[in-house]
Amino acid sequence: MYLLNRMELSIQTAKSDDAEEVSNLVLRSFAEFASPHWEPEACQWFQKMNCASELVGKIHNAAHSSIALVNNAIVGFLLMPKPTLLGMLFIHPNEIRNGVGNAMWIHTCKALRSEFPTVSTVELNATPNAISFYTDIGFIPVSDMCLQNGCRVMRMSCRLPVKDIEAECNLTSA
Ligand SMILES: CC(C)(COP(=O)(O)OP(=O)(O)OC[C@H]1O[C@@H](n2cnc3c(N)ncnc32)[C@H](O)[C@@H]1OP(=O)(O)O)[C@@H](O)C(=O)NCCC(=O)NCCS
């Protein structure tokens, strides 16, 4: 359990049963923040690929996936298809800039350190709206911004922290 601005946040492993609620969250967050940077066909493809039935398989096959909960409602979803690739990170629009994304990343770094200790670098494709966030948590650009199949993204990379990341990020465990 984490305390963020007096809000109690718990982060736990995502299960296939969560797929429907996760899909609603992902599609809402995507529509509000990321879709303006993508072409219409790419947005339709994203919606199709992240319906509940598709997410069941993605969650089941992930190297790591987690949900963040406030009052038993899912407010964040993070998925790593493999331990070196952050594939999805979506926070509910009502909880943006409350530290949930940061807490989920810290939780993931700890999980990677114990479950995949040889992994030292994580990469991702960042949409323009998310670049400031990823820069803040330690990612650096490794490509220019480019259009990939209608999706505007920049490749970014992060060397995993080796120190006590919770203390470093000033995050309180409740
Ligand atoms: C990008 C995203 C995951 C960030 O999650 P979040 O919970 O809002 O981020 P946090 O509150 O943990 O932010 C941590 C820090 O990152 C930086 N940051 C986050 N969002 C930012 C923004 N929109 N602009 C500038 N800096 C930002 C800030 O430094 C922030 O710290 P501060 O609020 O104390 O200044 C979230 O905005 C989101 O889900 N966006 C829509 C989906 C998406 O684009 N996902 C990424 C796909 S590649």
The ligand as an SDF file (V2000), in Angstrom:
LIG
                    3D

 48 50  0  0  0  0  0  0  0  0999 V2000
    1.7210    9.4810  -18.9860 C   0  0  0  0  0  0  0  0  0  0  0  0
    1.0070    8.9780  -17.7250 C   0  0  0  0  0  0  0  0  0  0  0  0
    1.1420    7.4590  -17.6270 C   0  0  0  0  0  0  0  0  0  0  0  0
    1.6610    9.6500  -16.4870 C   0  0  0  0  0  0  0  0  0  0  0  0
    1.0380    9.1580  -15.3120 O   0  0  0  0  0  0  0  0  0  0  0  0
    0.6870   10.1130  -14.0690 P   0  0  0  0  0  0  0  0  0  0  0  0
    0.1750    9.2660  -12.9680 O   0  0  0  0  0  0  0  0  0  0  0  0
   -0.1950   11.2330  -14.5290 O   0  0  0  0  0  0  0  0  0  0  0  0
    2.1210   10.7290  -13.7210 O   0  0  0  0  0  0  0  0  0  0  0  0
    2.6630   11.1490  -12.2630 P   0  0  0  0  0  0  0  0  0  0  0  0
    1.5970   11.9110  -11.5470 O   0  0  0  0  0  0  0  0  0  0  0  0
    3.2130    9.9600  -11.5730 O   0  0  0  0  0  0  0  0  0  0  0  0
    3.8090   12.1610  -12.7080 O   0  0  0  0  0  0  0  0  0  0  0  0
    5.1240   12.0800  -12.2420 C   0  0  0  0  0  0  0  0  0  0  0  0
    5.8990   13.2550  -12.8370 C   0  0  0  0  0  0  0  0  0  0  0  0
    5.9900   13.1380  -14.2560 O   0  0  0  0  0  0  0  0  0  0  0  0
    5.9000   14.4360  -14.8560 C   0  0  0  0  0  0  0  0  0  0  0  0
    4.6610   14.5290  -15.6390 N   0  0  0  0  0  0  0  0  0  0  0  0
    3.6010   13.6840  -15.6150 C   0  0  0  0  0  0  0  0  0  0  0  0
    2.6690   14.0560  -16.5130 N   0  0  0  0  0  0  0  0  0  0  0  0
    3.1510   15.1820  -17.0940 C   0  0  0  0  0  0  0  0  0  0  0  0
    2.6640   16.0740  -18.1130 C   0  0  0  0  0  0  0  0  0  0  0  0
    1.4780   15.8540  -18.7110 N   0  0  0  0  0  0  0  0  0  0  0  0
    3.4120   17.1280  -18.4600 N   0  0  0  0  0  0  0  0  0  0  0  0
    4.5980   17.3670  -17.8530 C   0  0  0  0  0  0  0  0  0  0  0  0
    5.1290   16.5560  -16.8960 N   0  0  0  0  0  0  0  0  0  0  0  0
    4.4160   15.4830  -16.5330 C   0  0  0  0  0  0  0  0  0  0  0  0
    5.8650   15.4430  -13.7190 C   0  0  0  0  0  0  0  0  0  0  0  0
    7.1870   15.8140  -13.3840 O   0  0  0  0  0  0  0  0  0  0  0  0
    5.2650   14.6200  -12.5930 C   0  0  0  0  0  0  0  0  0  0  0  0
    5.5870   15.0600  -11.3270 O   0  0  0  0  0  0  0  0  0  0  0  0
    4.7660   16.3250  -10.7150 P   0  0  0  0  0  0  0  0  0  0  0  0
    3.3000   16.1220  -11.0270 O   0  0  0  0  0  0  0  0  0  0  0  0
    5.0900   16.2570   -9.2410 O   0  0  0  0  0  0  0  0  0  0  0  0
    5.3150   17.5440  -11.4000 O   0  0  0  0  0  0  0  0  0  0  0  0
   -0.4860    9.4080  -17.7170 C   0  0  0  0  0  0  0  0  0  0  0  0
   -0.5370   10.7950  -17.9700 O   0  0  0  0  0  0  0  0  0  0  0  0
   -1.3470    8.6940  -18.7460 C   0  0  0  0  0  0  0  0  0  0  0  0
   -1.9020    7.6370  -18.4690 O   0  0  0  0  0  0  0  0  0  0  0  0
   -1.5010    9.2800  -19.9550 N   0  0  0  0  0  0  0  0  0  0  0  0
   -2.3820    8.7510  -20.9700 C   0  0  0  0  0  0  0  0  0  0  0  0
   -1.9150    7.4370  -21.5200 C   0  0  0  0  0  0  0  0  0  0  0  0
   -0.5360    7.4940  -22.0860 C   0  0  0  0  0  0  0  0  0  0  0  0
   -0.1980    8.3890  -22.8540 O   0  0  0  0  0  0  0  0  0  0  0  0
    0.2800    6.5050  -21.6890 N   0  0  0  0  0  0  0  0  0  0  0  0
    1.6160    6.3750  -22.1930 C   0  0  0  0  0  0  0  0  0  0  0  0
    1.5860    5.6800  -23.5280 C   0  0  0  0  0  0  0  0  0  0  0  0
    3.2220    5.6890  -24.2040 S   0  0  0  0  0  0  0  0  0  0  0  0
  1  2  1  0
  2  3  1  0
  2  4  1  0
  2 36  1  0
  4  5  1  0
  5  6  1  0
  6  7  2  0
  6  8  1  0
  6  9  1  0
  9 10  1  0
 10 11  2  0
 10 12  1  0
 10 13  1  0
 13 14  1  0
 14 15  1  0
 15 16  1  0
 15 30  1  0
 16 17  1  0
 17 18  1  0
 17 28  1  0
 18 19  1  0
 18 27  1  0
 19 20  2  0
 20 21  1  0
 21 22  1  0
 21 27  2  0
 22 23  1  0
 22 24  2  0
 24 25  1  0
 25 26  2  0
 26 27  1  0
 28 29  1  0
 28 30  1  0
 30 31  1  0
 31 32  1  0
 32 33  2  0
 32 34  1  0
 32 35  1  0
 36 37  1  0
 36 38  1  0
 38 39  2  0
 38 40  1  0
 40 41  1  0
 41 42  1  0
 42 43  1  0
 43 44  2  0
 43 45  1  0
 45 46  1  0
 46 47  1  0
 47 48  1  0
M  END
$$$$
